[in-house]
Amino acid sequence: MAQLSRRQLLFAAGAAAVVSVAGCSDDADDKKDLSGKRGGAMDTYGVGDQFKATQAVSFSMLYNNHPNYPLKDDWLFWSELTKRTGVKIEPVAVPLSDYEQKRSVLIGAGDAPFIIPKTYHPQEDAYVSSGAILPVSEYLDLMPHFKDKIEKWNLQPEIDSLRQEDGKFYLLPGLHEKPWQDYTLAVRMDILEELKIPVPETWDDVYTMLKAMKAAYPNVYPFSDRFGKPNPAGNLLNMLALAYGLQGAGWNFQHTSWDANAKKFVYTGASEQYKAMLEYLHKLVDEKLLDPETFTQTDDQARQKLASGKSFVISTNAQTLVNDYRPDLAKTLPNARMAKIPFPIGPAGPMNPASRLENGIMISSKARDSKNFVAMMQFIDWLWYSDTGQEFAKWGVEGVTYTKDSSGKHTLTPDVDVIGLNPKGTKHLQKDFGFYNGIFAYGGRLDLVQSFFSAEEMEFQKLLNARPNVAVPPPHPLTDEEREQVTLWETPLKDYVYQNTLKFSLGQRDLGEWDAYVTELKGRNMGSYLDAVNKAYDRYQKHHG
């Protein structure tokens, strides 16, 4: 789905807006008596139950309108949803490109719809202090499927990472049974065979492979990368950071990483691991194995180099491999064969680095005053968190958009296509029916998440799922004052890390100057930043640990 790469980009976006809100009740946090809020709610609703409102109800929802499948009122999704649940969703449609800004304005004006999906942690932080959004953790008793999955899949550490200073959390995230790491390197397999190089397993193997490619093709930069905007080498830096045991870099830049041995947070861009990772990158550039234009070129430029045989290795996810590289190469180098390699292992050891949480839903505090509040929470629980709700959002209606065999395997009906599975299909699952929509369809059981995967992608995921999950950093929520202060420091720090990452990698600055660079970061409030984060961690441990 097209929104997957946004997931990576937005993970790090953070919420900079500080929002004031009109007309929020002071006691929004109080879990008061809900007896007057049960209009349409089911008296008994538990795991495995189909939610069906006892009377017709409707709920407003902010709708992220994706250009690949623009909103249609006559989608089967809407009518079938109402038929099954008795609920009518009233979408407030906003273009994808404008979504975050519009969301901020609506919440700030007190005009937000009840249901606010497609929110990437920590974007919810900006709306907590004003009381504009509900502490959803107070209402989990109304959400049996959500609670069941957290328990069954041992997701408590991930959920705890969402908690604010008051110990509550304000976002209902998408939940995955297993992490789903999509991004890795794609490699020309025909070149590997020609040079008798095994598929690399580690970043050291990647170096050895690139050396052999360079020896055989001296006029080529074997590795020329894409996904370098808006920050240099966005995806490559993030993959390396994860492999070196950091929380994220590049397009998923995280200011702090958890040091489990020292039991404290360190500044990512000043850590020993970050230095080691830059030494590795510089070695690739210095030995002409990595194209220095990787840090500045557009995706199209990187694709052209690959298609014309000027490079052999590039960042990928499952879709870009199938939709971009293979068609590009088929036109220019028909014998070329491109495939994903398993996420390379670094000094941190084998792991599946993806999070098991997805973007999620905020609930407007005003919804708490609605007489249908309980029914709304039951409905959200069914659609986003029950197995049947998730299957419906993803695949649609059995017999119309898909069929299912006795083993539970889903197949699109012959005339319905999505992500090229039925290229001759005249109808599109997303565009014509409204299913497999990034607002409703994410997370879930492993078999459901993988039900659209090709056999090749299944192999890749099977290998990664055999690796341990990456450790989740402990909660360290900041107070409003701390967050306001830290927000002022973040951009100058991040910009400086980016500038120097580029200089160190390209050899424009000698890595012998690392200590000087760390001192320069301290001059940009790195020490105060770390103090705030570690103080917040200690405080949280004392009160909630």
C-alpha positions, 0 to 999 in steps of 0.5 A: 500500500502506498502509505507504508513508506509514509509510516516510516517517514512520519514515525519521527515527525513528532508533534511540534504544535502546542494547541489550545482548545475551546470548551473542553470539560475539566473532568474529561480525565475522570472516569465518571459514571457512564450510565447516561452514555450507553445509547446504542451500546450492547449490554454484553459485548466480549471477545469474539462478539459481532458488535451491532448497535441496538439503535442506529448511531452515527459518528464523525471521523476525520478522514485522510483522503488518499490520492490513490483511492479518493473517497467515494460515498457509494463504496461497498465498505460504507453500506456493508459496515452499516449493515453489520454494525448499525453504525454510519461513519460521517467522514470529514475528508481532508487531503493526505497532503494537508492532513496533519495541519488540518487536524491541528486546526480542527482540534485547536478550534474545538471542532474535531470529529469524534474519531481521529485516526491516522495519528503517528505517535508521538503526534498525540503529545501536542494535544494532551495538556489542553484536554482536547483528546481523551485518555483512552487508557481509562476506557479499555474495559469497553474494548475487549478485543484491544485488551485481549490482543495486548495480553495474548501478544505480550504488547504491554511494553510497547503500550507503556511506551505511549504513556504520558506523565500522568501514567495514561495514554491518549492514542489507540495504536494499531496492534501487530502480532509480529513486527513487520519490517518491510525495508531492506536492500534489493540486490542484482541476483544475476550479478551475485551468481555471476561473481559467485557471491553468497547472499549477504547476511551481515553488514560486513558481508554487504561490504565484501559483496560491494568490494567484489562487485567493484573489482569486477566492474571498476567503472560502477558505484555498486551501491547507489541509494534512494529514499534520501529525502528530506534528509540525507540517505534517510532509509540507509541511515535508519537501517544501519542505526537499528543494526548498530543498536540505536533507536533510529536515524535518517528519516526515523531520527530519534534524538535519544537511544536507550542504553540498557547496560547504563540504564539511561538514555544517550544522545543517538547522534553522539553515541559510540554506535553512531560513530561506528556506523559513520566509520562504516559508511565512510569506508564505503564512500572512500573505497568508491563502493557507495555513490556519494550522490546517495546523500543528495540525489532524487529517487528517480536518479537512483532508479535510472542508475539501477536501470542503466546498470550503473549500480547493482544495490538499492534500498527497497520495500516489497512494493518498490521492488515489484512496482519500480525496479523490476519493470525498470530493469525489464525495459533496459536489462531484461536478464537482470534479476532483482530481489530483497535480501534479509535485513542485514545483521549488525553489531546489535545481533540478529533482530526484527527491528520493526515496531509492533505498533502502527499509527492509531486513533485519538478520540476527541474529549467531546465524544465522552459527552455523547449519549452514544459514547459506549457504543462508539468505543465498542464499535472502534474495538470491533472494526479496528481490533477484532479478527472479523473487523480486521478481515472485513476492512482488509478483504471486504465481503466474502463472495463479492471481493474475495473467496476463502478456502477450507484452510482459511486462505483468502483469494480475490475474486477474479474480477478484483485487483489490488497491488497487481494480484489480479492484473486483468481485474476490471475492479479495484479493491481500494478504488472501487470498493473502499477496502484495504484502506490505510485508515481502517486496514492495518495491524492484526494477526500474522496470517491476516497481515501476510495474506496479500504477500507474494510467496517471495515476500512470505519467505523474507518475513518468515526469516525475519520473524524467526529473529527476536523482537527489538527491545522497546525503550522504557517510558520517559514522558516529559511535562508540558514545560519540559516538552516546550523547552525540548522542542526548541532544542530539537531542530538545531540539534537534528540539523547539526547531526545531519550536516555532520553525518554528511560531512563525516560520511563523505570524508569532508570532516575527519572522524578524528574530530569526533570529540570536537563534534560532540562538544559542539552538540553540547553547545547546542543544548545536548546535555540539557536535552539528555538531562530532561529525558533521563529525569523524566525516565527516573520520575516515571520509574518512581511513580509508575515503575 
